[in-house]
């Protein structure tokens, strides 16, 4: 199951830089994770300073 970003996202970009698959992009209001590209590695969740990313 792909990781998801909640409304706690503050659009800092830390997750995008940490994603080895390039599955994270800036959305209109917060960052978004492409479920098709997500590797389920958890690198983004480990990097998020607001704990906005979970499975």
PDBQT receptor file of N, H, CA, C and O in Angstrom, charges set to zero:
ATOM      1  N   UNK A   1       0.845  -1.181   0.000  1.00  0.00    +0.000 N 
ATOM      2  CA  UNK A   1       0.000   0.000   0.000  1.00  0.00    +0.000 C 
ATOM      3  C   UNK A   1       0.890   1.244   0.000  1.00  0.00    +0.000 C 
ATOM      4  O   UNK A   1       1.832   1.337   0.786  1.00  0.00    +0.000 OA
ATOM      5  N   UNK A   2       0.594   2.173  -0.861  1.00  0.00    +0.000 N 
ATOM      6  H   UNK A   2      -0.171   2.097  -1.500  1.00  0.00    +0.000 HD
ATOM      7  CA  UNK A   2       1.383   3.389  -0.981  1.00  0.00    +0.000 C 
ATOM      8  C   UNK A   2       1.206   4.294   0.238  1.00  0.00    +0.000 C 
ATOM      9  O   UNK A   2       0.173   4.270   0.908  1.00  0.00    +0.000 OA
ATOM     10  N   UNK A   3       2.222   5.079   0.501  1.00  0.00    +0.000 N 
ATOM     11  H   UNK A   3       3.061   5.099  -0.044  1.00  0.00    +0.000 HD
ATOM     12  CA  UNK A   3       2.152   6.057   1.580  1.00  0.00    +0.000 C 
ATOM     13  C   UNK A   3       1.249   7.203   1.140  1.00  0.00    +0.000 C 
ATOM     14  O   UNK A   3       1.048   7.428  -0.054  1.00  0.00    +0.000 OA
ATOM     15  N   UNK A   4       0.707   7.926   2.125  1.00  0.00    +0.000 N 
ATOM     16  H   UNK A   4       0.871   7.743   3.094  1.00  0.00    +0.000 HD
ATOM     17  CA  UNK A   4      -0.178   9.054   1.857  1.00  0.00    +0.000 C 
ATOM     18  C   UNK A   4       0.239  10.229   2.721  1.00  0.00    +0.000 C 
ATOM     19  O   UNK A   4       0.794  10.057   3.806  1.00  0.00    +0.000 OA
ATOM     20  N   UNK A   5      -0.035  11.420   2.224  1.00  0.00    +0.000 N 
ATOM     21  H   UNK A   5      -0.486  11.560   1.342  1.00  0.00    +0.000 HD
ATOM     22  CA  UNK A   5       0.297  12.644   2.952  1.00  0.00    +0.000 C 
ATOM     23  C   UNK A   5      -0.995  13.262   3.472  1.00  0.00    +0.000 C 
ATOM     24  O   UNK A   5      -1.944  13.471   2.715  1.00  0.00    +0.000 OA
ATOM     25  N   UNK A   6      -1.023  13.554   4.772  1.00  0.00    +0.000 N 
ATOM     26  H   UNK A   6      -0.253  13.384   5.387  1.00  0.00    +0.000 HD
ATOM     27  CA  UNK A   6      -2.221  14.115   5.404  1.00  0.00    +0.000 C 
ATOM     28  C   UNK A   6      -2.219  15.642   5.334  1.00  0.00    +0.000 C 
ATOM     29  O   UNK A   6      -1.291  16.253   4.804  1.00  0.00    +0.000 OA
ATOM     30  N   UNK A   7      -3.267  16.237   5.874  1.00  0.00    +0.000 N 
ATOM     31  H   UNK A   7      -4.021  15.740   6.304  1.00  0.00    +0.000 HD
ATOM     32  CA  UNK A   7      -3.393  17.688   5.918  1.00  0.00    +0.000 C 
ATOM     33  C   UNK A   7      -2.364  18.344   6.833  1.00  0.00    +0.000 C 
ATOM     34  O   UNK A   7      -2.251  19.570   6.854  1.00  0.00    +0.000 OA
ATOM     35  N   UNK A   8      -1.616  17.548   7.586  1.00  0.00    +0.000 N 
ATOM     36  H   UNK A   8      -1.708  16.552   7.569  1.00  0.00    +0.000 HD
ATOM     37  CA  UNK A   8      -0.573  18.097   8.459  1.00  0.00    +0.000 C 
ATOM     38  C   UNK A   8       0.640  18.562   7.655  1.00  0.00    +0.000 C 
ATOM     39  O   UNK A   8       1.557  19.164   8.213  1.00  0.00    +0.000 OA
ATOM     40  N   UNK A   9       0.652  18.289   6.362  1.00  0.00    +0.000 N 
ATOM     41  H   UNK A   9      -0.093  17.800   5.908  1.00  0.00    +0.000 HD
ATOM     42  CA  UNK A   9       1.761  18.694   5.482  1.00  0.00    +0.000 C 
ATOM     43  C   UNK A   9       1.904  20.215   5.471  1.00  0.00    +0.000 C 
ATOM     44  O   UNK A   9       0.924  20.942   5.313  1.00  0.00    +0.000 OA
ATOM     45  N   UNK A  10       3.146  20.684   5.642  1.00  0.00    +0.000 N 
ATOM     46  H   UNK A  10       3.943  20.094   5.770  1.00  0.00    +0.000 HD
ATOM     47  CA  UNK A  10       3.431  22.118   5.616  1.00  0.00    +0.000 C 
ATOM     48  C   UNK A  10       4.193  22.524   4.350  1.00  0.00    +0.000 C 
ATOM     49  O   UNK A  10       4.721  23.632   4.259  1.00  0.00    +0.000 OA
ATOM     50  N   UNK A  11       4.241  21.605   3.373  1.00  0.00    +0.000 N 
ATOM     51  H   UNK A  11       3.813  20.704   3.447  1.00  0.00    +0.000 HD
ATOM     52  CA  UNK A  11       4.877  21.849   2.074  1.00  0.00    +0.000 C 
ATOM     53  C   UNK A  11       6.341  22.262   2.187  1.00  0.00    +0.000 C 
ATOM     54  O   UNK A  11       6.788  23.172   1.489  1.00  0.00    +0.000 OA
ATOM     55  N   UNK A  12       7.085  21.596   3.064  1.00  0.00    +0.000 N 
ATOM     56  H   UNK A  12       6.722  20.857   3.632  1.00  0.00    +0.000 HD
ATOM     57  CA  UNK A  12       8.501  21.929   3.239  1.00  0.00    +0.000 C 
ATOM     58  C   UNK A  12       9.378  21.305   2.148  1.00  0.00    +0.000 C 
ATOM     59  O   UNK A  12      10.468  21.808   1.873  1.00  0.00    +0.000 OA
ATOM     60  N   UNK A  13       8.914  20.214   1.525  1.00  0.00    +0.000 N 
ATOM     61  H   UNK A  13       8.030  19.806   1.749  1.00  0.00    +0.000 HD
ATOM     62  CA  UNK A  13       9.665  19.579   0.449  1.00  0.00    +0.000 C 
ATOM     63  C   UNK A  13      10.654  18.527   0.881  1.00  0.00    +0.000 C 
ATOM     64  O   UNK A  13      11.309  17.925   0.030  1.00  0.00    +0.000 OA
ATOM     65  N   UNK A  14      10.790  18.279   2.170  1.00  0.00    +0.000 N 
ATOM     66  H   UNK A  14      10.258  18.768   2.862  1.00  0.00    +0.000 HD
ATOM     67  CA  UNK A  14      11.755  17.290   2.655  1.00  0.00    +0.000 C 
ATOM     68  C   UNK A  14      11.452  15.903   2.093  1.00  0.00    +0.000 C 
ATOM     69  O   UNK A  14      12.371  15.161   1.749  1.00  0.00    +0.000 OA
ATOM     70  N   UNK A  15      10.195  15.556   2.001  1.00  0.00    +0.000 N 
ATOM     71  H   UNK A  15       9.448  16.158   2.281  1.00  0.00    +0.000 HD
ATOM     72  CA  UNK A  15       9.799  14.235   1.502  1.00  0.00    +0.000 C 
ATOM     73  C   UNK A  15      10.149  14.059   0.031  1.00  0.00    +0.000 C 
ATOM     74  O   UNK A  15      10.606  12.991  -0.375  1.00  0.00    +0.000 OA
ATOM     75  N   UNK A  16       9.940  15.089  -0.759  1.00  0.00    +0.000 N 
ATOM     76  H   UNK A  16       9.570  15.957  -0.429  1.00  0.00    +0.000 HD
ATOM     77  CA  UNK A  16      10.222  15.005  -2.190  1.00  0.00    +0.000 C 
ATOM     78  C   UNK A  16      11.695  14.709  -2.434  1.00  0.00    +0.000 C 
ATOM     79  O   UNK A  16      12.037  13.896  -3.293  1.00  0.00    +0.000 OA
ATOM     80  N   UNK A  17      12.558  15.362  -1.683  1.00  0.00    +0.000 N 
ATOM     81  H   UNK A  17      12.280  16.022  -0.985  1.00  0.00    +0.000 HD
ATOM     82  CA  UNK A  17      13.989  15.163  -1.843  1.00  0.00    +0.000 C 
ATOM     83  C   UNK A  17      14.440  13.779  -1.380  1.00  0.00    +0.000 C 
ATOM     84  O   UNK A  17      15.455  13.271  -1.856  1.00  0.00    +0.000 OA
ATOM     85  N   UNK A  18      13.702  13.168  -0.464  1.00  0.00    +0.000 N 
ATOM     86  H   UNK A  18      12.878  13.581  -0.078  1.00  0.00    +0.000 HD
ATOM     87  CA  UNK A  18      14.113  11.875   0.080  1.00  0.00    +0.000 C 
ATOM     88  C   UNK A  18      13.556  10.679  -0.689  1.00  0.00    +0.000 C 
ATOM     89  O   UNK A  18      13.987   9.552  -0.448  1.00  0.00    +0.000 OA
ATOM     90  N   UNK A  19      12.625  10.888  -1.593  1.00  0.00    +0.000 N 
ATOM     91  H   UNK A  19      12.275  11.804  -1.788  1.00  0.00    +0.000 HD
ATOM     92  CA  UNK A  19      11.975   9.784  -2.305  1.00  0.00    +0.000 C 
ATOM     93  C   UNK A  19      12.855   9.237  -3.426  1.00  0.00    +0.000 C 
ATOM     94  O   UNK A  19      13.125   9.948  -4.394  1.00  0.00    +0.000 OA
ATOM     95  N   UNK A  20      13.309   7.979  -3.313  1.00  0.00    +0.000 N 
ATOM     96  H   UNK A  20      13.090   7.402  -2.526  1.00  0.00    +0.000 HD
ATOM     97  CA  UNK A  20      14.172   7.403  -4.339  1.00  0.00    +0.000 C 
ATOM     98  C   UNK A  20      13.437   7.107  -5.646  1.00  0.00    +0.000 C 
ATOM     99  O   UNK A  20      14.073   6.934  -6.686  1.00  0.00    +0.000 OA
ATOM    100  N   UNK A  21      12.120   7.049  -5.604  1.00  0.00    +0.000 N 
ATOM    101  H   UNK A  21      11.604   7.190  -4.760  1.00  0.00    +0.000 HD
ATOM    102  CA  UNK A  21      11.336   6.732  -6.798  1.00  0.00    +0.000 C 
ATOM    103  C   UNK A  21      10.821   7.982  -7.520  1.00  0.00    +0.000 C 
ATOM    104  O   UNK A  21      10.263   7.885  -8.613  1.00  0.00    +0.000 OA
ATOM    105  N   UNK A  22      11.008   9.135  -6.916  1.00  0.00    +0.000 N 
ATOM    106  H   UNK A  22      11.462   9.214  -6.029  1.00  0.00    +0.000 HD
ATOM    107  CA  UNK A  22      10.485  10.364  -7.509  1.00  0.00    +0.000 C 
ATOM    108  C   UNK A  22       8.970  10.387  -7.528  1.00  0.00    +0.000 C 
ATOM    109  O   UNK A  22       8.368  10.987  -8.418  1.00  0.00    +0.000 OA
ATOM    110  N   UNK A  23       8.348   9.736  -6.551  1.00  0.00    +0.000 N 
ATOM    111  H   UNK A  23       8.838   9.249  -5.828  1.00  0.00    +0.000 HD
ATOM    112  CA  UNK A  23       6.895   9.598  -6.510  1.00  0.00    +0.000 C 
ATOM    113  C   UNK A  23       6.182  10.777  -5.865  1.00  0.00    +0.000 C 
ATOM    114  O   UNK A  23       4.952  10.820  -5.849  1.00  0.00    +0.000 OA
ATOM    115  N   UNK A  24       6.933  11.728  -5.337  1.00  0.00    +0.000 N 
ATOM    116  H   UNK A  24       7.933  11.693  -5.350  1.00  0.00    +0.000 HD
ATOM    117  CA  UNK A  24       6.329  12.848  -4.606  1.00  0.00    +0.000 C 
ATOM    118  C   UNK A  24       6.497  14.138  -5.396  1.00  0.00    +0.000 C 
ATOM    119  O   UNK A  24       7.591  14.475  -5.850  1.00  0.00    +0.000 OA
ATOM    120  N   UNK A  25       5.379  14.852  -5.547  1.00  0.00    +0.000 N 
ATOM    121  H   UNK A  25       4.491  14.578  -5.178  1.00  0.00    +0.000 HD
ATOM    122  CA  UNK A  25       5.393  16.125  -6.262  1.00  0.00    +0.000 C 
ATOM    123  C   UNK A  25       4.591  17.157  -5.484  1.00  0.00    +0.000 C 
ATOM    124  O   UNK A  25       3.758  16.816  -4.645  1.00  0.00    +0.000 OA
ATOM    125  N   UNK A  26       4.858  18.417  -5.777  1.00  0.00    +0.000 N 
ATOM    126  H   UNK A  26       5.535  18.694  -6.459  1.00  0.00    +0.000 HD
ATOM    127  CA  UNK A  26       4.124  19.500  -5.127  1.00  0.00    +0.000 C 
ATOM    128  C   UNK A  26       2.732  19.583  -5.726  1.00  0.00    +0.000 C 
ATOM    129  O   UNK A  26       2.573  19.669  -6.943  1.00  0.00    +0.000 OA
ATOM    130  N   UNK A  27       1.723  19.555  -4.861  1.00  0.00    +0.000 N 
ATOM    131  H   UNK A  27       1.852  19.485  -3.872  1.00  0.00    +0.000 HD
ATOM    132  CA  UNK A  27       0.341  19.709  -5.299  1.00  0.00    +0.000 C 
ATOM    133  C   UNK A  27      -0.114  21.135  -5.085  1.00  0.00    +0.000 C 
ATOM    134  O   UNK A  27       0.689  22.002  -4.741  1.00  0.00    +0.000 OA
ATOM    135  N   UNK A  28      -1.378  21.380  -5.283  1.00  0.00    +0.000 N 
ATOM    136  H   UNK A  28      -2.030  20.676  -5.562  1.00  0.00    +0.000 HD
ATOM    137  CA  UNK A  28      -1.927  22.723  -5.138  1.00  0.00    +0.000 C 
ATOM    138  C   UNK A  28      -1.820  23.243  -3.707  1.00  0.00    +0.000 C 
ATOM    139  O   UNK A  28      -1.475  24.405  -3.492  1.00  0.00    +0.000 OA
ATOM    140  N   UNK A  29      -2.115  22.382  -2.726  1.00  0.00    +0.000 N 
ATOM    141  H   UNK A  29      -2.395  21.438  -2.901  1.00  0.00    +0.000 HD
ATOM    142  CA  UNK A  29      -2.109  22.812  -1.325  1.00  0.00    +0.000 C 
ATOM    143  C   UNK A  29      -1.069  22.110  -0.468  1.00  0.00    +0.000 C 
ATOM    144  O   UNK A  29      -0.703  22.609   0.596  1.00  0.00    +0.000 OA
ATOM    145  N   UNK A  30      -0.590  20.959  -0.918  1.00  0.00    +0.000 N 
ATOM    146  H   UNK A  30      -0.887  20.554  -1.782  1.00  0.00    +0.000 HD
ATOM    147  CA  UNK A  30       0.401  20.179  -0.178  1.00  0.00    +0.000 C 
ATOM    148  C   UNK A  30       1.055  19.206  -1.144  1.00  0.00    +0.000 C 
ATOM    149  O   UNK A  30       0.634  19.086  -2.295  1.00  0.00    +0.000 OA
ATOM    150  N   UNK A  31       2.069  18.521  -0.681  1.00  0.00    +0.000 N 
ATOM    151  H   UNK A  31       2.411  18.618   0.254  1.00  0.00    +0.000 HD
ATOM    152  CA  UNK A  31       2.729  17.540  -1.528  1.00  0.00    +0.000 C 
ATOM    153  C   UNK A  31       1.841  16.313  -1.694  1.00  0.00    +0.000 C 
ATOM    154  O   UNK A  31       1.006  16.019  -0.838  1.00  0.00    +0.000 OA
ATOM    155  N   UNK A  32       2.030  15.593  -2.812  1.00  0.00    +0.000 N 
ATOM    156  H   UNK A  32       2.708  15.832  -3.507  1.00  0.00    +0.000 HD
ATOM    157  CA  UNK A  32       1.233  14.415  -3.121  1.00  0.00    +0.000 C 
ATOM    158  C   UNK A  32       2.144  13.259  -3.504  1.00  0.00    +0.000 C 
ATOM    159  O   UNK A  32       3.216  13.465  -4.073  1.00  0.00    +0.000 OA
ATOM    160  N   UNK A  33       1.712  12.037  -3.190  1.00  0.00    +0.000 N 
ATOM    161  H   UNK A  33       0.841  11.870  -2.729  1.00  0.00    +0.000 HD
ATOM    162  CA  UNK A  33       2.463  10.834  -3.520  1.00  0.00    +0.000 C 
ATOM    163  C   UNK A  33       1.702  10.055  -4.580  1.00  0.00    +0.000 C 
ATOM    164  O   UNK A  33       0.519   9.764  -4.409  1.00  0.00    +0.000 OA
ATOM    165  N   UNK A  34       2.376   9.717  -5.675  1.00  0.00    +0.000 N 
ATOM    166  H   UNK A  34       3.338   9.954  -5.814  1.00  0.00    +0.000 HD
ATOM    167  CA  UNK A  34       1.781   8.892  -6.719  1.00  0.00    +0.000 C 
ATOM    168  C   UNK A  34       1.766   7.445  -6.241  1.00  0.00    +0.000 C 
ATOM    169  O   UNK A  34       2.822   6.850  -6.025  1.00  0.00    +0.000 OA
ATOM    170  N   UNK A  35       0.584   6.882  -6.075  1.00  0.00    +0.000 N 
ATOM    171  H   UNK A  35      -0.274   7.365  -6.250  1.00  0.00    +0.000 HD
ATOM    172  CA  UNK A  35       0.456   5.503  -5.595  1.00  0.00    +0.000 C 
ATOM    173  C   UNK A  35       1.106   4.518  -6.559  1.00  0.00    +0.000 C 
ATOM    174  O   UNK A  35       1.635   3.492  -6.130  1.00  0.00    +0.000 OA
ATOM    175  N   UNK A  36       1.073   4.813  -7.837  1.00  0.00    +0.000 N 
ATOM    176  H   UNK A  36       0.643   5.646  -8.185  1.00  0.00    +0.000 HD
ATOM    177  CA  UNK A  36       1.661   3.921  -8.837  1.00  0.00    +0.000 C 
ATOM    178  C   UNK A  36       3.184   3.898  -8.773  1.00  0.00    +0.000 C 
ATOM    179  O   UNK A  36       3.799   2.876  -9.078  1.00  0.00    +0.000 OA
ATOM    180  N   UNK A  37       3.790   4.996  -8.385  1.00  0.00    +0.000 N 
ATOM    181  H   UNK A  37       3.291   5.826  -8.137  1.00  0.00    +0.000 HD
ATOM    182  CA  UNK A  37       5.254   5.087  -8.355  1.00  0.00    +0.000 C 
ATOM    183  C   UNK A  37       5.855   4.779  -6.982  1.00  0.00    +0.000 C 
ATOM    184  O   UNK A  37       7.042   4.471  -6.885  1.00  0.00    +0.000 OA
ATOM    185  N   UNK A  38       5.048   4.860  -5.924  1.00  0.00    +0.000 N 
ATOM    186  H   UNK A  38       4.084   5.110  -6.003  1.00  0.00    +0.000 HD
ATOM    187  CA  UNK A  38       5.541   4.649  -4.559  1.00  0.00    +0.000 C 
ATOM    188  C   UNK A  38       6.082   3.233  -4.374  1.00  0.00    +0.000 C 
ATOM    189  O   UNK A  38       5.435   2.256  -4.753  1.00  0.00    +0.000 OA
ATOM    190  N   UNK A  39       7.282   3.134  -3.784  1.00  0.00    +0.000 N 
ATOM    191  H   UNK A  39       7.807   3.927  -3.477  1.00  0.00    +0.000 HD
ATOM    192  CA  UNK A  39       7.933   1.840  -3.538  1.00  0.00    +0.000 C 
ATOM    193  C   UNK A  39       7.631   1.289  -2.145  1.00  0.00    +0.000 C 
ATOM    194  O   UNK A  39       8.085   0.194  -1.813  1.00  0.00    +0.000 OA
ATOM    195  N   UNK A  40       6.891   2.009  -1.337  1.00  0.00    +0.000 N 
ATOM    196  H   UNK A  40       6.522   2.899  -1.607  1.00  0.00    +0.000 HD
ATOM    197  CA  UNK A  40       6.597   1.617   0.041  1.00  0.00    +0.000 C 
ATOM    198  C   UNK A  40       7.855   1.480   0.889  1.00  0.00    +0.000 C 
ATOM    199  O   UNK A  40       7.908   0.645   1.791  1.00  0.00    +0.000 OA
ATOM    200  N   UNK A  41       8.858   2.290   0.607  1.00  0.00    +0.000 N 
ATOM    201  H   UNK A  41       8.814   2.969  -0.126  1.00  0.00    +0.000 HD
ATOM    202  CA  UNK A  41      10.121   2.175   1.339  1.00  0.00    +0.000 C 
ATOM    203  C   UNK A  41      10.101   2.926   2.665  1.00  0.00    +0.000 C 
ATOM    204  O   UNK A  41      10.848   2.574   3.578  1.00  0.00    +0.000 OA
ATOM    205  N   UNK A  42       9.260   3.956   2.793  1.00  0.00    +0.000 N 
ATOM    206  H   UNK A  42       8.653   4.243   2.052  1.00  0.00    +0.000 HD
ATOM    207  CA  UNK A  42       9.151   4.711   4.033  1.00  0.00    +0.000 C 
ATOM    208  C   UNK A  42      10.157   5.829   4.209  1.00  0.00    +0.000 C 
ATOM    209  O   UNK A  42      10.179   6.476   5.256  1.00  0.00    +0.000 OA
ATOM    210  N   UNK A  43      10.990   6.071   3.211  1.00  0.00    +0.000 N 
ATOM    211  H   UNK A  43      10.972   5.545   2.360  1.00  0.00    +0.000 HD
ATOM    212  CA  UNK A  43      11.992   7.140   3.323  1.00  0.00    +0.000 C 
ATOM    213  C   UNK A  43      11.326   8.494   3.548  1.00  0.00    +0.000 C 
ATOM    214  O   UNK A  43      11.833   9.317   4.310  1.00  0.00    +0.000 OA
ATOM    215  N   UNK A  44      10.217   8.723   2.902  1.00  0.00    +0.000 N 
ATOM    216  H   UNK A  44       9.805   8.054   2.283  1.00  0.00    +0.000 HD
ATOM    217  CA  UNK A  44       9.519   9.999   3.038  1.00  0.00    +0.000 C 
ATOM    218  C   UNK A  44       8.963  10.183   4.454  1.00  0.00    +0.000 C 
ATOM    219  O   UNK A  44       9.061  11.265   5.032  1.00  0.00    +0.000 OA
ATOM    220  N   UNK A  45       8.388   9.131   4.995  1.00  0.00    +0.000 N 
ATOM    221  H   UNK A  45       8.309   8.252   4.525  1.00  0.00    +0.000 HD
ATOM    222  CA  UNK A  45       7.810   9.198   6.345  1.00  0.00    +0.000 C 
ATOM    223  C   UNK A  45       8.892   9.453   7.385  1.00  0.00    +0.000 C 
ATOM    224  O   UNK A  45       8.666  10.184   8.350  1.00  0.00    +0.000 OA
ATOM    225  N   UNK A  46      10.051   8.863   7.200  1.00  0.00    +0.000 N 
ATOM    226  H   UNK A  46      10.234   8.269   6.417  1.00  0.00    +0.000 HD
ATOM    227  CA  UNK A  46      11.163   9.052   8.120  1.00  0.00    +0.000 C 
ATOM    228  C   UNK A  46      11.694  10.483   8.085  1.00  0.00    +0.000 C 
ATOM    229  O   UNK A  46      12.245  10.968   9.073  1.00  0.00    +0.000 OA
ATOM    230  N   UNK A  47      11.531  11.156   6.950  1.00  0.00    +0.000 N 
ATOM    231  H   UNK A  47      11.084  10.762   6.147  1.00  0.00    +0.000 HD
ATOM    232  CA  UNK A  47      12.067  12.493   6.760  1.00  0.00    +0.000 C 
ATOM    233  C   UNK A  47      11.096  13.599   7.144  1.00  0.00    +0.000 C 
ATOM    234  O   UNK A  47      11.523  14.709   7.464  1.00  0.00    +0.000 OA
ATOM    235  N   UNK A  48       9.803  13.319   7.118  1.00  0.00    +0.000 N 
ATOM    236  H   UNK A  48       9.456  12.418   6.859  1.00  0.00    +0.000 HD
ATOM    237  CA  UNK A  48       8.785  14.347   7.350  1.00  0.00    +0.000 C 
ATOM    238  C   UNK A  48       8.865  14.924   8.764  1.00  0.00    +0.000 C 
ATOM    239  O   UNK A  48       8.734  14.180   9.736  1.00  0.00    +0.000 OA
ATOM    240  N   UNK A  49       9.077  16.242   8.896  1.00  0.00    +0.000 N 
ATOM    241  H   UNK A  49       9.183  16.846   8.107  1.00  0.00    +0.000 HD
ATOM    242  CA  UNK A  49       9.197  16.852  10.225  1.00  0.00    +0.000 C 
ATOM    243  C   UNK A  49       7.868  16.988  10.972  1.00  0.00    +0.000 C 
ATOM    244  O   UNK A  49       7.863  17.217  12.181  1.00  0.00    +0.000 OA
ATOM    245  N   UNK A  50       6.735  16.848  10.261  1.00  0.00    +0.000 N 
ATOM    246  H   UNK A  50       6.739  16.662   9.279  1.00  0.00    +0.000 HD
ATOM    247  CA  UNK A  50       5.439  16.993  10.915  1.00  0.00    +0.000 C 
ATOM    248  C   UNK A  50       4.684  15.659  11.022  1.00  0.00    +0.000 C 
ATOM    249  O   UNK A  50       3.520  15.636  11.422  1.00  0.00    +0.000 OA
ATOM    250  N   UNK A  51       5.332  14.574  10.671  1.00  0.00    +0.000 N 
ATOM    251  H   UNK A  51       6.278  14.593  10.346  1.00  0.00    +0.000 HD
ATOM    252  CA  UNK A  51       4.714  13.233  10.697  1.00  0.00    +0.000 C 
ATOM    253  C   UNK A  51       3.418  13.190   9.901  1.00  0.00    +0.000 C 
ATOM    254  O   UNK A  51       2.453  12.543  10.308  1.00  0.00    +0.000 OA
ATOM    255  N   UNK A  52       3.400  13.886   8.760  1.00  0.00    +0.000 N 
ATOM    256  H   UNK A  52       4.184  14.411   8.430  1.00  0.00    +0.000 HD
ATOM    257  CA  UNK A  52       2.212  13.961   7.917  1.00  0.00    +0.000 C 
ATOM    258  C   UNK A  52       2.090  12.781   6.966  1.00  0.00    +0.000 C 
ATOM    259  O   UNK A  52       1.092  12.668   6.254  1.00  0.00    +0.000 OA
ATOM    260  N   UNK A  53       3.088  11.896   6.939  1.00  0.00    +0.000 N 
ATOM    261  H   UNK A  53       3.898  11.987   7.518  1.00  0.00    +0.000 HD
ATOM    262  CA  UNK A  53       3.080  10.785   5.975  1.00  0.00    +0.000 C 
ATOM    263  C   UNK A  53       2.930   9.458   6.696  1.00  0.00    +0.000 C 
ATOM    264  O   UNK A  53       3.636   9.169   7.663  1.00  0.00    +0.000 OA
ATOM    265  N   UNK A  54       1.982   8.649   6.197  1.00  0.00    +0.000 N 
ATOM    266  H   UNK A  54       1.409   8.884   5.412  1.00  0.00    +0.000 HD
ATOM    267  CA  UNK A  54       1.758   7.327   6.776  1.00  0.00    +0.000 C 
ATOM    268  C   UNK A  54       1.212   6.391   5.708  1.00  0.00    +0.000 C 
ATOM    269  O   UNK A  54       0.888   6.815   4.599  1.00  0.00    +0.000 OA
ATOM    270  N   UNK A  55       1.117   5.112   6.058  1.00  0.00    +0.000 N 
ATOM    271  H   UNK A  55       1.380   4.768   6.959  1.00  0.00    +0.000 HD
ATOM    272  CA  UNK A  55       0.566   4.133   5.127  1.00  0.00    +0.000 C 
ATOM    273  C   UNK A  55      -0.913   4.019   5.307  1.00  0.00    +0.000 C 
ATOM    274  O   UNK A  55      -1.562   3.240   4.609  1.00  0.00    +0.000 OA
TER     275      UNK A  55
